[in-house]
Amino acid sequence: MSDAVAVTMAFHPRPEAGEAKPWAFPAPERGALANGLTLLRCHRPGQQVVAVEVNLAAPLDAEPEGLDGVATIMARALSEGTDKHSAEEFAAELERCGATLDAHADHPGLRVSLEVPASRLHKALGLLAEALRAPAFADSEVDRLVRNRLDEIPHELANPQRRAAKELSKELFPADLRMSRPRQGTEETVARIDSAAVRAFYEAHVRPATATAVVVGDLTGIDLDAVLADTLGAWTGNTAEPRPVPPVTADDTGRVVIVDRPGAVQTQLLIGRIGPDRHDIVWAPQVLGTYCLGGTLTSRLDKVLREEKGYTYGVRAFGQVLRSTADGKGASMLAISGSVDTPNTGPALEDLWKVLRTLAAEGLSDAERDVAVQNLVGVAPLKFETAAAVAGTLADQVEQELPDDYQAQLYARLAETGTAEATSAVVRAFPVDRLVTILVGDAAQIEEPVRALGIGAVTVVTN
């Protein structure tokens, strides 16, 4: 080694890694506007794109009988024009702000989402407020949205994943429960929707007194109170009593429904039941255990069905909140989803059930638990790098009647959950005798092998 290199190395030692800074999910500041609108704000230095989420108390079970889908049509109409601006003018105004505006309806309620550069927040919030307080709902625009939705439905039914989801909801929930029917309505119900129905639903459920706005981003130099008073604060409406929430009931008796797709080269699997919502103490261990079962490429299900047997490109286990309420009337969907080649449908299901039985008999390993914690908790700072991710999670917490620090507490709870607790939770979540199995595939090829497995009575539907 030359003297010059030696001197350079002596004066320039290798840098050492510093101590990791502690991270916690951002805590919002809670308040309210004079019109009754609840407000959560969260200053995120450096996030120059501000995200705004508005939760409206317009759940799907509030839709009038026979008009399933009216909430979706109303949501789409809200973002497509007002009494002041036509759809084209409204879109142009948003574009000039560099903003995007979207809205969608789901079981807990309706969500309106805005993203805009911080420098144009005032103008964009004015457009959002205009959409909320003075939507156009013109006959021609509603008719166009209805036609668009009717055009979408055949494509959704042709999609094996969407078709399986529709059948699982129909099987699990009683017909009089809104969760048993497609979120965005059926051809029959959507065809009945007109501008009068959309406006009636809007007038019945959209008001600031029952709404919450979440604002997240770099608010440096922005007088947010003044901006909000001039925009969302100008939105007026009457008050209303909270709607009674019907309890969620379901029948998860073990059974199989085959949706016949003659000639299909693959079978879509969707295996599910209902479980607790996020208010239940078991939620964190269930998240951890479910991740070990089917949350990643190294999970139990993928190791067997993908790596060892080659039946599939991937199988996932997950829990999806349907409705979460502080009074215990909420529920989640616990499910396993994937697709396998048609000839191996029976063997794949047999091996999947073996994985569940082995998990119940032997439990998870400490190594599996440790990897799951690292993947779920360790990557959280990356997951919430954007203002939109933080705003969406805060809006979820509002929608599900959770405390503002719920997400932070969830990560702490995940980190302290032990292997035995995670095992117990996932075994209770996926009992082998209480799973409803939906198969979208060629019934002529898969019916007999599936019957031979004895995992429940088998029914074939052709529609």
Order of alpha helices (4+ residues) and beta strands (2+ residues): alpha-beta-beta-beta-alpha-alpha-beta-beta-alpha-alpha-alpha-alpha-alpha-beta-alpha-beta-beta-alpha-beta-beta-alpha-alpha-alpha-alpha-alpha-alpha-beta-alpha-beta
